[in-house]
Amino acid sequence: MTDGIWIEFLITSLIVVIAPGTGVLYTVGVGLARGSTASIVAAFGCTLGIVPHMTAAILGLAALLHASATAFQIFKMIGVVYLLWMAWNILKEKGALEVSGKGKQTPYHKIAITGFLINILNPKLSIFFLAFLPQFVPVEAANPMLQMSGLSGIFMALTFIVFIGYGLFAAALRQHVITRPRVMTWMRRSFAAAFVGLAARLTFAND
């Protein structure tokens, strides 16, 4: 791979990762709710959620998902239901996004699992990898699967780094949130509405 293609891949990946989505929203929410350490855990979980999509794209399973309208719709609706469930939990002040300065809090492993599920239940991520990665693998590559794996690893590293940045920034504002009940209420409603919006966008997304 030439230097020009490497730079193009890094720039394109960075743009995709920085763009706000479910993973970013979740990491920011955890940072505001629980602080810096929890936000890093959330970023790690979201990054791990990329692995199944990456594997599916490399093995060609994403192509099968894309070709089967029924399979895509089922997978998509599971993701929609999960996002709506997240929104409901936020309004009820339950789960990893519960904003509280005291009391019982969600364990770190559950924060990571939630982040993992948020990304794994997004079928568009598999389709993205299917369309994105092959563009940067030369047809004459000796081992295209190995090269795609390497590029995927770079994409995951960028995701982890950027998500940590989002989470730490949110965590830095945490004290300004938990000491103001009205701000906490507004924040819960805003995050719940954002998850509902993402669920609606996924519902009407074409395969």
VOVO-388728 format. One record per residue (C-alpha): residue number from 1; residue in three letters; x, y, z. Coordinates in steps of 0.1 Angstrom, whole numbers, plus 5000, padded with zeros to 4 digits. Each point is the difference from the previous one (the first is absolute). Layout:
# residues N
{NUM,'ALA',{X,Y,Z}}
...
***
This chain:
# residues 207
{1,'MET',{5000,5000,5000}}
{2,'THR',{5014,5034,4990}}
{3,'ASP',{5004,5029,5024}}
{4,'GLY',{4972,5019,4982}}
{5,'ILE',{4976,4972,5006}}
{6,'TRP',{5010,4997,5036}}
{7,'ILE',{4994,5037,5005}}
{8,'GLU',{4966,4998,4982}}
{9,'PHE',{4990,4970,5022}}
{10,'LEU',{5010,5018,5032}}
{11,'ILE',{4982,5032,4991}}
{12,'THR',{4968,4982,4989}}
{13,'SER',{5000,4978,5031}}
{14,'LEU',{5005,5030,5023}}
{15,'ILE',{4970,5018,4984}}
{16,'VAL',{4978,4969,5004}}
{17,'VAL',{5011,4995,5036}}
{18,'ILE',{4996,5037,5010}}
{19,'ALA',{4965,5001,4986}}
{20,'PRO',{4975,4997,5029}}
{21,'GLY',{4982,4967,5002}}
{22,'THR',{4987,4976,5026}}
{23,'GLY',{5035,4991,5012}}
{24,'VAL',{5009,5036,5005}}
{25,'LEU',{4967,5009,5016}}
{26,'TYR',{5004,4971,5024}}
{27,'THR',{5036,5008,5009}}
{28,'VAL',{4992,5037,5006}}
{29,'GLY',{4970,4990,5021}}
{30,'VAL',{5021,4977,5022}}
{31,'GLY',{5026,5027,5004}}
{32,'LEU',{4975,5024,5013}}
{33,'ALA',{4982,4975,5022}}
{34,'ARG',{5030,4981,5014}}
{35,'GLY',{5032,5018,4993}}
{36,'SER',{5033,4994,4981}}
{37,'THR',{5007,4964,5009}}
{38,'ALA',{4965,4988,4991}}
{39,'SER',{5002,5020,4967}}
{40,'ILE',{5032,4981,4991}}
{41,'VAL',{4983,4967,5008}}
{42,'ALA',{4970,5011,4978}}
{43,'ALA',{5024,5009,4971}}
{44,'PHE',{5017,4966,5004}}
{45,'GLY',{4966,4982,4998}}
{46,'CYS',{4989,5019,4969}}
{47,'THR',{5033,4993,4983}}
{48,'LEU',{4997,4963,5007}}
{49,'GLY',{4965,5002,4984}}
{50,'ILE',{5018,5006,4967}}
{51,'VAL',{5017,4966,5000}}
{52,'PRO',{4970,4979,4989}}
{53,'HIS',{4992,5024,4972}}
{54,'MET',{5037,5001,4989}}
{55,'THR',{5001,4962,5001}}
{56,'ALA',{4967,4997,4980}}
{57,'ALA',{5013,5024,4973}}
{58,'ILE',{5034,4981,4997}}
{59,'LEU',{4982,4966,4998}}
{60,'GLY',{4974,5013,4976}}
{61,'LEU',{4971,4995,5025}}
{62,'ALA',{4990,5037,4997}}
{63,'ALA',{4994,4994,4963}}
{64,'LEU',{4975,4973,5009}}
{65,'LEU',{4983,5023,5025}}
{66,'HIS',{4998,5027,4974}}
{67,'ALA',{4985,4976,4974}}
{68,'SER',{4974,4985,5023}}
{69,'ALA',{4973,5027,5006}}
{70,'THR',{4984,4979,5027}}
{71,'ALA',{5032,4994,5020}}
{72,'PHE',{5009,5037,4998}}
{73,'GLN',{4965,5011,5012}}
{74,'ILE',{5001,4975,5029}}
{75,'PHE',{5034,5012,5011}}
{76,'LYS',{4991,5036,4995}}
{77,'MET',{4968,4997,5021}}
{78,'ILE',{5019,4984,5029}}
{79,'GLY',{5023,5030,4999}}
{80,'VAL',{4970,5024,5000}}
{81,'VAL',{4984,4982,5030}}
{82,'TYR',{5033,5002,5019}}
{83,'LEU',{5004,5037,4994}}
{84,'LEU',{4964,5007,5012}}
{85,'TRP',{5008,4979,5030}}
{86,'MET',{5030,5022,5007}}
{87,'ALA',{4979,5031,4997}}
{88,'TRP',{4974,4986,5025}}
{89,'ASN',{5028,4991,5025}}
{90,'ILE',{5014,5035,4997}}
{91,'LEU',{4966,5016,5008}}
{92,'LYS',{4996,4976,5029}}
{93,'GLU',{5036,5007,5013}}
{94,'LYS',{5011,4965,4996}}
{95,'GLY',{5031,4984,4985}}
{96,'ALA',{5034,5014,4990}}
{97,'LEU',{4986,5034,4991}}
{98,'GLU',{4984,5006,5034}}
{99,'VAL',{5013,5035,5011}}
{100,'SER',{5006,4999,5037}}
{101,'GLY',{5027,5011,5024}}
{102,'LYS',{4992,4972,5025}}
{103,'GLY',{4983,4967,5004}}
{104,'LYS',{5003,4967,4983}}
{105,'GLN',{5016,5003,4965}}
{106,'THR',{5003,4978,4970}}
{107,'PRO',{5031,4978,5002}}
{108,'TYR',{5027,5007,4974}}
{109,'HIS',{4996,4966,4982}}
{110,'LYS',{4963,5008,4994}}
{111,'ILE',{5010,5034,4986}}
{112,'ALA',{5023,4983,4976}}
{113,'ILE',{4974,4974,4990}}
{114,'THR',{4975,5026,4993}}
{115,'GLY',{5024,5019,4978}}
{116,'PHE',{5008,4967,4982}}
{117,'LEU',{4963,4993,4994}}
{118,'ILE',{4994,5035,4987}}
{119,'ASN',{5025,4996,4972}}
{120,'ILE',{4994,4963,4993}}
{121,'LEU',{4963,5006,4995}}
{122,'ASN',{5006,5025,4972}}
{123,'PRO',{4997,4982,4967}}
{124,'LYS',{5012,5031,4981}}
{125,'LEU',{5034,4995,5015}}
{126,'SER',{5004,4967,4982}}
{127,'ILE',{4989,5015,4967}}
{128,'PHE',{5024,5029,5006}}
{129,'PHE',{5029,4977,5005}}
{130,'LEU',{4990,4980,4969}}
{131,'ALA',{5000,5032,4979}}
{132,'PHE',{5028,5018,5017}}
{133,'LEU',{5029,4977,5005}}
{134,'PRO',{5003,4984,4965}}
{135,'GLN',{5006,5035,4985}}
{136,'PHE',{5034,5001,5018}}
{137,'VAL',{5011,4965,4991}}
{138,'PRO',{5018,4997,4967}}
{139,'VAL',{4987,4972,4977}}
{140,'GLU',{5035,4988,4997}}
{141,'ALA',{5005,4996,5037}}
{142,'ALA',{5017,4968,5010}}
{143,'ASN',{4978,4995,5031}}
{144,'PRO',{4970,5022,4998}}
{145,'MET',{4983,4985,5031}}
{146,'LEU',{5032,5008,5021}}
{147,'GLN',{5001,5035,4986}}
{148,'MET',{4963,5006,5007}}
{149,'SER',{5006,4988,5036}}
{150,'GLY',{5028,5024,5004}}
{151,'LEU',{4979,5029,4987}}
{152,'SER',{4972,4990,5023}}
{153,'GLY',{5024,5000,5029}}
{154,'ILE',{5010,5036,4992}}
{155,'PHE',{4963,5010,4997}}
{156,'MET',{4993,4985,5035}}
{157,'ALA',{5030,5018,5015}}
{158,'LEU',{4988,5033,4986}}
{159,'THR',{4965,4992,5013}}
{160,'PHE',{5014,4993,5035}}
{161,'ILE',{5021,5032,5001}}
{162,'VAL',{4973,5023,4987}}
{163,'PHE',{4973,4985,5023}}
{164,'ILE',{5023,5004,5030}}
{165,'GLY',{5004,5037,4990}}
{166,'TYR',{4963,5004,4999}}
{167,'GLY',{4995,4982,5033}}
{168,'LEU',{5027,5019,5019}}
{169,'PHE',{4987,5034,4987}}
{170,'ALA',{4965,4990,5013}}
{171,'ALA',{5015,4988,5033}}
{172,'ALA',{5017,5034,5005}}
{173,'LEU',{4965,5016,4999}}
{174,'ARG',{4985,4974,5024}}
{175,'GLN',{5001,5021,5032}}
{176,'HIS',{4981,5028,4982}}
{177,'VAL',{4973,4974,4993}}
{178,'ILE',{4995,4980,5031}}
{179,'THR',{4998,5030,5023}}
{180,'ARG',{4971,5015,4979}}
{181,'PRO',{4967,4979,5001}}
{182,'ARG',{4985,5019,4971}}
{183,'VAL',{5030,4994,4978}}
{184,'MET',{4999,4963,5009}}
{185,'THR',{4963,4998,4991}}
{186,'TRP',{5006,5019,4967}}
{187,'MET',{5030,4977,4992}}
{188,'ARG',{4981,4968,5006}}
{189,'ARG',{4972,5011,4978}}
{190,'SER',{5024,5012,4973}}
{191,'PHE',{5019,4967,5000}}
{192,'ALA',{4967,4980,4999}}
{193,'ALA',{4988,5021,4971}}
{194,'ALA',{5033,4995,4982}}
{195,'PHE',{4998,4962,5004}}
{196,'VAL',{4963,5001,4988}}
{197,'GLY',{5012,5020,4970}}
{198,'LEU',{5027,4976,4992}}
{199,'ALA',{4975,4971,5002}}
{200,'ALA',{4977,5018,4976}}
{201,'ARG',{5028,5006,4976}}
{202,'LEU',{5010,4964,5001}}
{203,'THR',{4963,4989,4996}}
{204,'PHE',{4997,5019,4967}}
{205,'ALA',{5035,4992,4987}}
{206,'ASN',{5002,4981,4968}}
{207,'ASP',{5021,4969,4997}}
***
